[in-house]
Amino acid sequence: MHNIADGLDKTDYDEFMSNLPKKFSSKVVSAEQLAVRWIETRTDREMVIYNQLVDITHDIISEAFSEKVITPGITTTSDVEWWMRQKVTDLGLETWFHPTVDIQRTSEDLVGHLYSFSR
């Protein structure tokens, strides 16, 4: 099941089917693949823009994790997250969701599950 094509819930489906003339009930089929294929379809222009966005994203990530942004022992993961948000805004772009940065410790340093991620 794809979250972009989750369709009708059971209650709505049952209501729809109970009101649909019986001669049409066999014609009701899942449209999941149609919805998925539609959302996957890109025009030539969208692909150009997509590739530009991928390049911009890689540039932001590269700079965010560089010494231009991070000072070891001082910069927090929240600092990097906010830097990335500001960079996107400075570029005149918007985000669908905000970045998240975590530090994952190796098993040797692991004291407990609460310490496996650190700010």
Backbone hydrogen bonds, N-H to C=O, Kabsch-Sander energy under -0.5 kcal/mol:
donor,donor_aa,acceptor,acceptor_aa,energy
5,A,2,H,-1.8
6,D,3,N,-0.6
13,Y,9,D,-2.6
14,D,10,K,-2.7
15,E,11,T,-2.2
16,F,12,D,-2.9
17,M,13,Y,-2.9
18,S,14,D,-2.2
19,N,15,E,-1.2
19,N,16,F,-0.6
20,L,16,F,-1.2
24,F,21,P,-2.5
25,S,21,P,-0.6
25,S,22,K,-1.0
26,S,22,K,-0.5
27,K,24,F,-1.7
28,V,25,S,-1.1
29,V,27,K,-0.6
35,A,31,A,-2.6
36,V,32,E,-2.5
37,R,33,Q,-2.8
38,W,34,L,-2.4
39,I,35,A,-2.2
40,E,36,V,-1.7
41,T,37,R,-1.0
41,T,38,W,-0.7
47,M,43,T,-2.1
48,V,44,D,-1.7
49,I,45,R,-2.4
50,Y,46,E,-3.1
51,N,47,M,-2.4
52,Q,48,V,-1.9
53,L,49,I,-2.6
54,V,50,Y,-2.4
55,D,51,N,-2.0
56,I,52,Q,-2.5
57,T,53,L,-2.8
58,H,54,V,-2.5
59,D,55,D,-2.2
60,I,56,I,-2.5
61,I,57,T,-2.6
62,S,58,H,-2.5
63,E,59,D,-2.4
64,A,60,I,-2.8
65,F,61,I,-1.8
66,S,63,E,-1.7
69,V,66,S,-1.3
70,I,66,S,-2.9
71,T,69,V,-0.5
74,I,71,T,-2.4
75,T,71,T,-2.4
77,T,119,R,-0.9
80,V,76,T,-1.7
81,E,77,T,-2.5
82,W,78,S,-2.7
83,W,79,D,-2.2
84,M,80,V,-2.5
85,R,81,E,-2.2
86,Q,82,W,-2.4
87,K,83,W,-2.5
88,V,84,M,-2.3
89,T,85,R,-2.1
90,D,86,Q,-3.1
91,L,87,K,-1.7
92,G,89,T,-1.8
93,L,88,V,-2.4
103,I,118,S,-1.0
104,Q,102,D,-0.6
105,R,103,I,-0.6
105,R,116,S,-1.9
109,D,106,T,-0.7
110,L,106,T,-0.7
110,L,107,S,-0.5
115,Y,112,G,-1.9
116,S,113,H,-0.9
118,S,103,I,-1.2
